[in-house]
Amino acid sequence: MKERIDLSIIIPHYNTPELLKTLIDSIPDYSNIQTIVVDDNSDIEKDSLEKIFFNYKEKVEFYNNNLENRSAGTCRNIGLEHAVGKWVLFADADDFFMQDMYSIVSDYFDSNYDIIFFTPTSILLGTEEISNRHLQHKKLIQQYLKNPNEENTLTLKAFRTGAPWSKMIKRELIEKYHIRFNSSRHWNDLYFSTVSGYYAKNIAASEKVIYCITKNKNSLTMNISEEAFDIRLEEVIKLCEFLLE
């Protein structure tokens, strides 16, 4: 009998093989976890990447984004097509999971929730110094736990937490409504997070920390160019159109 897969972890990757290795090493090596890495046509350090593909081939499923649309959103969609777990976790290749993440998330494997939100932490890349990238998410979770009224519920479910990480989503919900990421270079996760939150009927939140975000000056989230602004504005417009409908 084939063993049940409780959790699929989906990771888009581009040009950061050493950070990707750190992330993979932070994922417990259990048979009920499916780890999927989708490379977005990396064009540097290919030897290092190939070495990771070889060394982790028993633990990780590796795929390539061969489509015209190159973005983390497209890679996550490819990952979803291969996911078989009851639950889905998304992670960025330059982040990592905390040591006791499995004992925390596994408590919810047989729950009837649609989404469970976990508190992240963050550090400055290359240091142990705490960053500020997680503070907004931490605040929203604390507000919800203190008072799970309609406003705090809607805010937590998606309307101000566009990032897909540090929350476990039931794959049945994703597939029932065929929720997918947009393929834009920036904020491609905003639509996915809001739509999945919209359809989620039963949620939970935890102050326990399972995920560490790294703050990197070269990250796409730090891009404040006019082009990036225009792309983000387009994503907000798409989201508003969905909410108006």
C-alpha positions in Angstrom: 0.0 0.0 0.0 1.3 3.4 -1.0 2.0 5.6 2.1 -0.2 8.7 2.5 1.4 12.0 1.7 0.3 14.5 4.3 2.2 17.5 3.2 3.5 18.9 -0.1 6.1 21.6 0.2 6.5 23.7 -3.0 9.6 25.8 -3.6 10.2 28.1 -6.6 14.0 28.6 -7.2 16.1 31.0 -9.2 19.9 31.5 -9.0 20.4 30.8 -5.3 21.6 27.1 -5.0 23.4 27.5 -1.7 20.3 29.1 0.0 18.1 26.4 -1.6 20.3 23.8 0.0 19.9 25.4 3.4 16.1 25.3 2.9 16.0 21.7 1.8 18.2 20.7 4.8 15.6 22.4 7.1 12.8 20.1 5.8 12.4 16.9 7.8 13.2 13.8 5.8 9.9 11.9 6.3 8.1 9.7 3.8 4.8 11.5 4.3 6.3 14.8 3.1 6.6 15.6 -0.6 9.2 18.3 -1.4 8.9 19.9 -4.8 11.5 22.3 -6.3 10.7 24.1 -9.5 13.7 25.9 -11.1 12.9 29.1 -13.1 15.6 28.6 -15.7 18.5 29.5 -13.4 21.5 30.9 -15.4 24.3 31.1 -12.8 26.0 28.4 -10.7 24.5 25.7 -12.8 27.1 23.2 -11.6 26.1 23.8 -8.0 22.5 23.4 -8.9 23.1 20.2 -10.7 24.9 18.9 -7.7 22.0 19.7 -5.5 19.6 17.9 -7.9 21.8 14.8 -7.7 22.5 14.8 -4.0 18.8 15.3 -3.0 17.1 13.3 -5.7 15.8 10.8 -3.1 14.2 13.5 -1.0 13.2 16.1 -3.6 11.2 16.2 -6.8 12.9 18.6 -9.2 11.2 20.3 -12.2 12.0 23.0 -14.6 9.9 25.9 -15.7 10.1 25.6 -19.5 7.2 27.9 -20.2 7.5 31.4 -21.6 6.3 33.0 -18.4 9.2 33.1 -16.0 8.2 33.9 -12.4 7.8 32.4 -9.0 4.1 32.2 -9.6 4.5 30.1 -12.7 6.9 27.8 -10.8 4.4 27.4 -7.9 1.7 26.5 -10.4 3.9 23.8 -11.9 4.5 22.5 -8.4 0.8 22.4 -7.7 0.3 20.2 -10.8 2.6 17.6 -9.2 1.5 18.0 -5.6 -0.3 15.0 -4.0 -0.3 15.9 -0.3 -3.4 16.5 1.8 -1.9 19.9 2.7 0.4 22.4 0.9 3.1 24.6 2.3 4.9 27.2 0.1 8.4 28.3 0.8 10.8 30.7 -0.9 14.2 29.4 -1.8 16.1 31.9 0.3 14.1 31.2 3.5 14.1 28.1 5.7 11.9 26.2 8.2 12.5 26.1 12.0 13.8 23.0 13.6 10.5 21.9 15.2 8.2 22.8 12.3 7.1 19.2 11.7 5.8 18.6 15.3 3.8 21.9 15.0 2.2 21.4 11.5 1.6 17.6 12.0 -0.9 18.4 14.8 -3.2 19.7 12.1 -2.9 17.0 9.5 -6.2 15.4 10.5 -8.0 18.6 11.3 -11.0 20.0 9.3 -9.5 23.4 8.8 -9.0 24.9 5.3 -6.0 27.1 6.2 -3.8 27.3 9.3 -1.7 30.4 9.7 1.6 30.1 11.6 3.7 32.9 13.0 6.9 33.5 11.0 10.1 35.1 12.1 12.8 36.8 10.0 16.5 37.5 9.9 18.9 39.6 7.9 20.5 37.3 5.3 24.0 36.2 6.3 23.5 37.2 10.0 21.5 36.1 13.0 20.1 39.6 13.4 16.3 39.7 13.7 14.7 41.6 10.8 11.3 43.3 10.6 9.8 41.4 7.7 7.7 39.1 9.9 6.3 41.8 12.2 3.1 42.6 10.2 2.2 38.9 9.9 2.9 38.3 13.6 0.7 41.3 14.5 -2.3 40.1 12.4 -2.1 36.6 14.0 -2.0 38.1 17.4 -5.0 40.3 16.7 -7.0 37.4 15.4 -6.2 35.2 18.3 -7.1 37.9 20.8 -10.3 38.8 19.0 -11.5 36.5 16.1 -14.2 38.9 14.9 -15.2 39.4 11.3 -12.7 42.2 10.6 -9.7 40.4 12.0 -10.7 37.1 10.3 -11.0 38.8 6.9 -7.7 40.6 7.4 -5.8 37.5 8.4 -7.4 35.2 5.7 -5.9 37.2 2.9 -6.6 40.8 2.5 -3.4 42.0 4.2 -1.3 38.8 4.1 -0.5 38.3 0.4 2.5 36.1 1.0 1.9 32.4 0.5 4.4 31.1 3.1 3.9 30.3 6.8 0.4 29.0 6.2 -0.7 25.4 5.5 -3.5 25.2 3.0 -5.7 22.2 2.3 -5.0 21.0 -1.3 -8.6 20.0 -1.7 -9.6 23.7 -1.4 -7.0 24.8 -4.0 -8.2 22.2 -6.5 -11.9 22.6 -5.8 -11.7 26.2 -7.0 -8.7 25.7 -9.2 -6.8 28.5 -7.5 -3.5 29.4 -9.1 -0.8 32.1 -9.0 -0.5 34.9 -11.5 2.6 34.8 -13.7 3.7 38.4 -13.1 7.2 39.2 -11.8 6.0 41.0 -8.7 3.1 40.3 -6.3 2.1 37.2 -8.2 1.1 35.6 -4.9 -1.4 38.4 -3.9 -4.3 37.0 -6.0 -3.7 33.4 -4.9 -3.6 34.3 -1.2 -6.7 36.4 -1.3 -8.8 34.0 -3.3 -7.8 31.0 -1.2 -8.6 33.0 1.9 -12.0 34.1 0.4 -13.0 30.5 -0.1 -11.7 29.1 3.2 -14.6 28.6 5.6 -12.7 27.3 8.5 -9.3 28.7 9.6 -7.0 28.5 12.5 -4.0 30.5 13.7 -1.0 29.7 15.9 1.7 31.8 17.6 4.1 28.9 17.1 6.9 29.7 14.7 7.6 27.3 11.8 9.2 29.5 9.1 12.0 32.1 8.9 12.0 34.8 6.2 15.3 36.2 5.2 15.7 39.9 4.2 18.0 40.3 1.2 18.7 43.6 -0.5 18.7 41.8 -3.9 15.2 40.3 -3.4 12.4 41.1 -5.8 10.4 42.4 -2.8 13.0 45.2 -2.5 12.6 46.3 -6.1 11.0 49.8 -6.1 11.4 50.6 -9.8 8.6 52.2 -11.8 8.2 49.0 -13.8 7.8 47.0 -10.5 5.3 49.6 -9.3 3.2 49.2 -12.5 3.2 45.4 -12.2 2.1 45.5 -8.6 -0.6 48.0 -9.4 -1.9 45.6 -12.1 -2.0 42.8 -9.6 -4.0 44.9 -7.2 -6.5 45.8 -10.0 -7.0 42.1 -10.8 -7.6 41.4 -7.1 -10.2 44.3 -6.9 -12.0 42.9 -9.9 -12.3 39.5 -8.2 -13.6 41.0 -5.0 -16.1 43.2 -6.8 -17.5 40.1 -8.6 
